[in-house]
Amino acid sequence: MSSNTTESKPATARRRIPVPFWAQVLLGLVVGLVLGFVARTYDVSWLATTLDKVGGIFVQLLKLAVAPLVFFAIMVSITNLRKVNNAARLAGRTLMWFMITSLIAVVIGLVIGLVSNPGSGSDLTPADGAKPEHAGSWLDFLTGIIPTDVVTPFTELNVLQIVFMAVVAGVAVLKIGPKAQPLLSLSETVLELLQKALWWVILLAPIGSAGLIGRAIVQYGWDLLGNYATFTVDIYVGCLLVLFGVYPLLLATVGKLNPLQFFKGAWPAIQLAFVSRSSVGTMPVTQQSAIRLGVPLDYASFAVPFGATTKMDGCAAIYPAISAIFVSQIFDVPLGVKEYVLIAFVSVIGSAATAGLTGATVMLTLTLSTLGLPMEGVGLLLAIDPILDMMRTATNVAGQALVPVIVSAREKILDRTKYDTVTASPVEEDETVRSEPQPAATVAG
């Protein structure tokens, strides 16, 4: 009798259903909202400080791995292209679809801004703005690609320069050949170590999300949304249209794929991006999602890191388009057809600048300076930026997973069996992300 009872306990324990990661993140957001409201309403200073520290530590942990992760991910991804037949064509098609989807996103942003007039109903005035300490420009972008030394880009987290050095190192490894194999093996091992450490940080996302959203409520409250109501809605609507309108349409028409399957596979990366507000921090999950959707490992290990530093439909297309219209209306500076074309040009060509300094802020200053709009407009938008950045980053990451899927489908290298059978799953480490030997992917045509 006692023996049967003892044996039944482990069986009962094994039947426990784990809480899905998305539910954990959602719970963290709700808890953060409640705690932030309590801390602000009742002036609970210790709670406000705790939320600030929790959110800050989570962001610091994500940033800690960014510089080495970008370097080794890009370097290894470049060398992995040697395993893919017609690699140059595949890279070219990837870049082409990055630009096409960015152009679609910026057009949507312009249309929304022109229809809604986000600055016309606001009580904000030019006096509310302030010039940023550092403004992005085309000269900074072009001259800032090449670092002055190999240390500063890592200490100052200049991702664009890190990408440049990684590309040079990757090409050099390919040119040297077998003699560089020890360095390549070491780089692959370091990359695995970084991904492992980042997985541990990712598992803290529910706690980090509580701290981040709570900190935002304590710092800004709900009153902030009043003057930015239309602008905030515009950004979210634009991102949602791209995320759930444009992307499914491209999957169905261009890739001949079921969009629901894409979201099943990519949802862990999208939800983590929403919480972390970091495309690079989400990169391992995005790469895992692309592989689970049937993208060949060697191609995914190139396209996803490349996209994480250059493919920004939310930050570099929708946001600067609507922001430019918003700033022009606040400062009463008319925009014409030429200015709208310039906005599209900057968004499509200059999106790599978002990797250089501080993401969307750099892209915004680059856009405003190109249009000749007052740089004080940047100061108007900094306060609301954390609330907008969640949706922008989720859109960025979805696009970074989408393009490899579409390119793989068009080039007939997508594993459609994996794509059609992918199931929604919580964020968990997937050993298939590692760079074990794989058959070379062959590009059709």
LOBAZA-228320 format. One record per residue (C-alpha): z, y, x. Coordinates in steps of 0.1 Angstrom, whole numbers, padded with zeros to 4 digits, always signed. Layout:
LOBAZA-228320
ZYX
...
end
This chain:
LOBAZA-228320
+0000+0000+0000
+0010+0024+0027
-0019+0014+0048
-0044+0023+0021
-0027+0057+0016
-0029+0064+0053
-0065+0055+0055
-0074+0077+0025
-0062+0109+0041
-0089+0112+0067
-0116+0105+0041
-0102+0133+0019
-0102+0157+0049
-0138+0149+0056
-0148+0159+0021
-0138+0195+0027
-0168+0218+0021
-0171+0245+0049
-0175+0281+0038
-0211+0292+0044
-0215+0319+0071
-0231+0343+0047
-0201+0340+0024
-0177+0346+0053
-0196+0378+0062
-0197+0389+0026
-0159+0383+0024
-0155+0403+0056
-0174+0432+0041
-0154+0432+0009
-0121+0430+0028
-0133+0459+0051
-0142+0480+0021
-0108+0475+0005
-0088+0480+0037
-0109+0511+0046
-0103+0526+0011
-0065+0519+0013
-0063+0534+0048
-0082+0566+0038
-0067+0571+0004
-0031+0565+0014
-0034+0578+0050
-0023+0545+0066
-0028+0555+0102
-0020+0521+0117
-0045+0504+0094
-0072+0529+0103
-0065+0524+0140
-0066+0486+0136
-0100+0487+0117
-0114+0511+0144
-0102+0488+0172
-0115+0456+0156
-0149+0471+0148
-0151+0487+0183
-0142+0455+0201
-0169+0435+0182
-0196+0460+0191
-0184+0460+0227
-0186+0423+0229
-0222+0424+0216
-0232+0451+0241
-0215+0432+0270
-0243+0406+0270
-0272+0429+0261
-0284+0439+0296
-0283+0405+0313
-0295+0388+0281
-0326+0410+0278
-0334+0406+0315
-0332+0368+0316
-0347+0363+0281
-0378+0384+0289
-0382+0369+0324
-0379+0333+0312
-0401+0340+0283
-0429+0354+0305
-0427+0322+0327
-0427+0300+0296
-0461+0314+0287
-0475+0292+0314
-0468+0262+0291
-0490+0277+0263
-0527+0275+0264
-0546+0308+0258
-0513+0326+0264
-0530+0360+0268
-0547+0357+0235
-0514+0347+0218
-0496+0376+0234
-0524+0400+0222
-0523+0387+0187
-0485+0391+0186
-0488+0428+0197
-0516+0434+0172
-0494+0422+0143
-0465+0442+0156
-0486+0473+0153
-0502+0463+0119
-0468+0457+0102
-0454+0489+0118
-0483+0509+0104
-0477+0495+0069
-0440+0502+0071
-0445+0539+0082
-0470+0544+0054
-0445+0531+0029
-0419+0555+0044
-0442+0585+0041
-0451+0577+0005
-0414+0573-0005
-0405+0606+0013
-0433+0625-0003
-0425+0612-0038
-0387+0616-0037
-0384+0649-0016
-0351+0637+0000
-0341+0671+0013
-0349+0693-0017
-0318+0683-0037
-0293+0685-0009
-0267+0712-0003
-0272+0709+0035
-0285+0739+0054
-0299+0744+0089
-0265+0756+0100
-0251+0721+0093
-0273+0707+0121
-0268+0705+0158
-0290+0697+0188
-0284+0663+0204
-0272+0662+0240
-0303+0641+0250
-0336+0642+0232
-0363+0617+0236
-0398+0629+0246
-0431+0613+0256
-0426+0624+0292
-0392+0608+0292
-0407+0576+0277
-0435+0574+0302
-0415+0583+0333
-0384+0565+0322
-0400+0531+0322
-0398+0527+0360
-0361+0527+0372
-0350+0545+0403
-0329+0515+0414
-0321+0480+0401
-0284+0487+0392
-0285+0519+0370
-0305+0504+0341
-0278+0477+0337
-0248+0501+0340
-0264+0527+0316
-0280+0500+0293
-0315+0514+0296
-0332+0485+0279
-0367+0497+0284
-0362+0498+0322
-0346+0463+0321
-0376+0450+0302
-0399+0465+0329
-0380+0448+0357
-0379+0415+0338
-0416+0415+0332
-0423+0422+0369
-0399+0395+0379
-0415+0370+0355
-0450+0377+0367
-0439+0374+0403
-0423+0340+0396
-0456+0329+0380
-0476+0341+0410
-0453+0325+0436
-0455+0292+0418
-0434+0261+0429
-0415+0280+0456
-0399+0301+0428
-0387+0271+0408
-0351+0273+0421
-0349+0309+0409
-0364+0300+0376
-0340+0271+0371
-0311+0294+0379
-0324+0320+0354
-0328+0294+0326
-0292+0282+0333
-0278+0318+0332
-0297+0325+0300
-0281+0294+0284
-0247+0306+0295
-0253+0340+0280
-0265+0325+0248
-0234+0303+0246
-0211+0332+0251
-0230+0353+0226
-0226+0324+0200
-0189+0328+0203
-0192+0365+0196
-0215+0358+0167
-0188+0336+0151
-0165+0366+0150
-0190+0385+0128
-0169+0382+0096
-0139+0398+0113
-0161+0423+0131
-0179+0433+0098
-0145+0440+0082
-0136+0463+0110
-0170+0481+0111
-0173+0487+0074
-0136+0497+0071
-0140+0521+0100
-0170+0537+0084
-0150+0542+0051
-0121+0557+0070
-0142+0581+0090
-0167+0592+0064
-0153+0582+0030
-0176+0583-0001
-0180+0621-0002
-0205+0620+0026
-0230+0602+0005
-0233+0631-0019
-0256+0653+0002
-0275+0623+0015
-0278+0604-0017
-0316+0606-0021
-0322+0602+0016
-0299+0571+0018
-0316+0555-0013
-0350+0562+0002
-0342+0544+0035
-0328+0514+0016
-0357+0512-0009
-0382+0515+0019
-0366+0487+0039
-0363+0465+0009
-0399+0471-0001
-0410+0460+0034
-0385+0431+0036
-0391+0416+0002
-0425+0431-0007
-0447+0434+0024
-0434+0405+0044
-0437+0379+0015
-0472+0393+0007
-0483+0388+0043
-0469+0353+0045
-0486+0343+0013
-0520+0359+0019
-0524+0359+0057
-0504+0329+0067
-0509+0309+0035
-0471+0301+0035
-0444+0300+0010
-0423+0332+0014
-0391+0315+0001
-0392+0291+0029
-0393+0319+0054
-0362+0335+0040
-0344+0302+0040
-0350+0299+0077
-0346+0335+0087
-0317+0345+0065
-0289+0337+0091
-0306+0362+0115
-0311+0388+0088
-0275+0387+0076
-0261+0388+0111
-0284+0418+0119
-0271+0436+0088
-0235+0432+0101
-0239+0436+0138
-0266+0464+0137
-0280+0450+0169
-0315+0434+0172
-0308+0422+0207
-0274+0409+0198
-0290+0389+0170
-0318+0376+0192
-0305+0341+0198
-0302+0336+0160
-0336+0351+0154
-0352+0327+0180
-0334+0298+0164
-0347+0308+0130
-0383+0310+0143
-0381+0276+0159
-0366+0261+0127
-0395+0276+0108
-0420+0256+0130
-0429+0282+0157
-0434+0264+0190
-0404+0268+0213
-0424+0282+0243
-0441+0308+0221
-0409+0317+0202
-0391+0322+0235
-0417+0349+0244
-0423+0365+0210
-0388+0369+0198
-0373+0386+0229
-0404+0407+0231
-0400+0417+0195
-0362+0424+0198
-0370+0452+0222
-0402+0466+0207
-0406+0456+0171
-0386+0480+0149
-0401+0484+0114
-0368+0498+0101
-0357+0520+0130
-0391+0531+0143
-0413+0533+0112
-0395+0538+0079
-0366+0558+0092
-0384+0584+0113
-0410+0589+0086
-0385+0597+0058
-0362+0616+0083
-0391+0639+0094
-0398+0648+0057
-0360+0653+0051
-0356+0676+0081
-0388+0696+0073
-0374+0703+0038
-0340+0713+0050
-0354+0737+0076
-0383+0747+0053
-0410+0737+0077
-0442+0726+0058
-0459+0694+0070
-0496+0687+0065
-0520+0658+0069
-0521+0662+0107
-0483+0659+0109
-0483+0628+0088
-0509+0612+0110
-0488+0621+0140
-0457+0604+0124
-0478+0572+0120
-0490+0574+0156
-0455+0579+0170
-0442+0550+0149
-0469+0526+0159
-0473+0535+0196
-0438+0548+0205
-0416+0521+0189
-0408+0507+0224
-0389+0539+0230
-0362+0526+0206
-0353+0502+0234
-0347+0529+0259
-0316+0547+0250
-0299+0548+0216
-0323+0531+0192
-0333+0550+0161
-0318+0583+0174
-0343+0583+0203
-0372+0575+0179
-0361+0603+0156
-0359+0629+0184
-0393+0617+0197
-0408+0621+0162
-0393+0656+0157
-0403+0669+0191
-0439+0656+0186
-0441+0674+0152
-0424+0706+0165
-0395+0703+0140
-0361+0717+0149
-0340+0692+0170
-0309+0703+0151
-0322+0680+0124
-0309+0651+0144
-0273+0664+0140
-0278+0663+0102
-0284+0626+0102
-0259+0613+0128
-0230+0612+0104
-0248+0590+0079
-0264+0568+0106
-0240+0538+0106
-0246+0533+0068
-0283+0534+0073
-0284+0513+0105
-0273+0481+0087
-0304+0479+0065
-0327+0492+0092
-0316+0465+0117
-0319+0437+0090
-0355+0448+0084
-0362+0450+0122
-0350+0414+0127
-0369+0400+0097
-0401+0415+0112
-0392+0400+0146
-0391+0365+0130
-0421+0371+0107
-0447+0380+0133
-0444+0348+0153
-0446+0327+0121
-0477+0345+0110
-0494+0344+0144
-0485+0307+0147
-0499+0299+0113
-0532+0318+0120
-0536+0301+0154
-0528+0267+0139
-0499+0260+0161
-0472+0263+0134
-0454+0230+0125
-0460+0233+0088
-0439+0202+0081
-0408+0220+0096
-0417+0252+0078
-0420+0235+0044
-0388+0215+0048
-0365+0241+0064
-0333+0246+0045
-0309+0275+0043
-0280+0268+0067
-0251+0287+0082
-0253+0303+0116
-0245+0275+0141
-0257+0268+0176
-0289+0248+0177
-0296+0229+0208
-0334+0232+0202
-0333+0268+0213
-0329+0257+0248
-0359+0255+0270
-0363+0218+0274
-0398+0205+0283
-0422+0207+0253
-0458+0198+0249
-0481+0228+0256
-0491+0247+0224
-0528+0250+0220
-0542+0282+0204
-0571+0274+0181
-0604+0291+0188
end
